[in-house]
Amino acid sequence: MKRNVFLLFFLALSVNTGFGGAVFKEFTGEPGFNQAKLKWVVSAESDLKGYHVLRSFDGSHFQEIAFVEAKSEESGEKTYIYIDRTVFKTSGRTCYYKLRLAISSDGTTTELDQVVAVSPKISAARHTWGSIKAMFR
């Protein structure tokens, strides 16, 4: 019997720089069918352009897969959700995610140390199609 194993990490850390940043309350990942759902909650943002979503298949070498703009105009606690629907090649594998903050004023970035691991369930058809596409890249 194959188990769908996933790790769920909660994060309560503050990332502040002299230029701006965010205070994180939570950063989690949840497996889905042919997708991985990431959620992060921040209680404060300052001078933040947005969040680069990074993914790795080995937990060490991360690549950017998306950019989510900051909700800087809103006050109070903010919840962000990103759904990675490009996990079709990861059947039986774990995806590792982390965030990089983009600071507005000078274009610098700050990468979070927290990593979320998710093992999504991939359909056989999606896995096969992903393998075929990969051959032509």
FENWO-V455101 format. One record per pair of residues at least 24 apart in sequence whose ideal C-beta (glycine too) atoms are under 8 Angstrom apart, sorted by sequence separation. I is the first residue (numbers start at 1). GAP is how many residues later the second one is. D is the distance in Angstrom with one decimal. If there is no record, write none. Layout:
I|GAP|D  I|GAP|D
This chain:
6|24|7.2  21|24|7.6  22|24|7.6  48|24|6.0  94|24|6.9  95|24|7.4  6|25|4.6  20|25|7.7  21|25|6.3  45|25|5.6  94|25|4.7  95|25|6.9  20|26|4.5  21|26|7.6  22|26|5.8  45|26|7.5  93|26|7.1  4|27|6.1  20|27|2.6  21|27|6.7  45|27|5.6  19|28|5.9  20|28|5.5  11|29|7.9  51|29|6.8  53|29|5.3  55|29|6.7  16|30|7.9  90|30|6.6  92|30|8.0  53|31|7.6  91|31|4.0  72|32|8.0  90|32|6.2  43|33|7.7  45|33|6.8  57|33|6.7  87|33|5.0  91|33|8.0  43|34|5.2  62|34|7.4  88|34|6.1  42|35|7.2  59|35|7.9  67|35|7.6  87|35|6.6  41|36|6.3  42|36|5.3  57|36|6.0  62|36|6.2  64|36|7.6  91|36|4.4  41|37|7.1  57|37|7.7  59|37|4.6  41|38|5.0  42|38|7.6  57|38|6.6  58|38|7.6  88|38|4.3  89|38|7.1  40|39|7.6  41|39|7.6  56|39|7.5  57|39|7.3  88|39|6.2  39|40|6.8  40|40|5.1  55|40|5.7  56|40|4.4  39|41|7.0  55|41|6.9  56|41|7.8  88|41|6.6  89|41|4.1  39|42|5.1  55|42|5.5  56|42|8.0  88|42|3.6  89|42|6.9  38|43|7.0  54|43|6.6  37|44|6.6  38|44|4.7  53|44|6.6  54|44|5.1  37|45|7.7  38|45|7.6  54|45|7.0  89|45|6.4  37|46|5.2  38|46|6.9  53|46|6.4  54|46|6.1  36|47|7.3  37|47|7.8  52|47|6.9  22|48|7.9  35|48|5.4  36|48|4.5  51|48|5.0  52|48|4.0  35|49|6.1  51|49|7.1  52|49|7.8  35|50|4.9  51|50|6.1  52|50|6.3  32|51|7.6  34|51|6.9  36|51|5.6  50|51|7.9  51|51|7.1  25|52|7.1  35|52|6.3  50|52|5.2  34|53|6.9  48|53|6.1  49|53|4.2  34|54|6.6  48|54|7.1  49|54|6.7  48|55|6.6  49|55|4.3  47|56|5.9  48|56|6.3  59|56|6.6  47|57|5.0  52|57|7.0  54|57|7.8  47|58|5.2  59|58|7.4  36|59|5.6  38|59|5.6  40|59|6.7  36|61|7.3  29|68|5.9  27|72|7.0  38|78|6.6  22|79|6.1  21|80|6.1  38|80|7.8  21|82|7.2  36|82|4.2  20|83|4.9  19|84|4.6  20|84|6.5  36|84|4.8  20|85|6.4  27|85|7.4  35|85|6.0  15|86|6.3  17|86|6.6  19|86|5.3  34|86|6.8  7|87|7.8  19|87|5.8  27|87|5.5  29|87|3.8  31|87|5.1  33|87|7.4  34|87|7.5  6|88|7.9  24|88|7.5  28|88|6.4  29|88|6.8  30|88|6.8  31|88|5.7  32|88|5.9  33|88|5.3  34|88|5.9  5|89|7.7  19|89|6.1  21|89|6.3  27|89|6.0  29|89|4.0  31|89|4.5  32|89|7.5  34|89|5.8  24|90|7.8  31|90|6.4  33|90|7.0  17|91|7.4  34|92|5.3  17|93|5.5  15|95|5.8  15|97|6.1  13|99|7.6  11|101|7.8  13|101|6.8  11|103|4.6  9|105|6.5  9|106|7.3  9|107|5.2  8|108|7.6  9|108|7.4  7|109|7.4  7|110|4.1  6|111|7.0  7|111|7.5  6|112|5.3  6|113|4.9  5|114|5.2  4|115|6.1  4|117|5.3
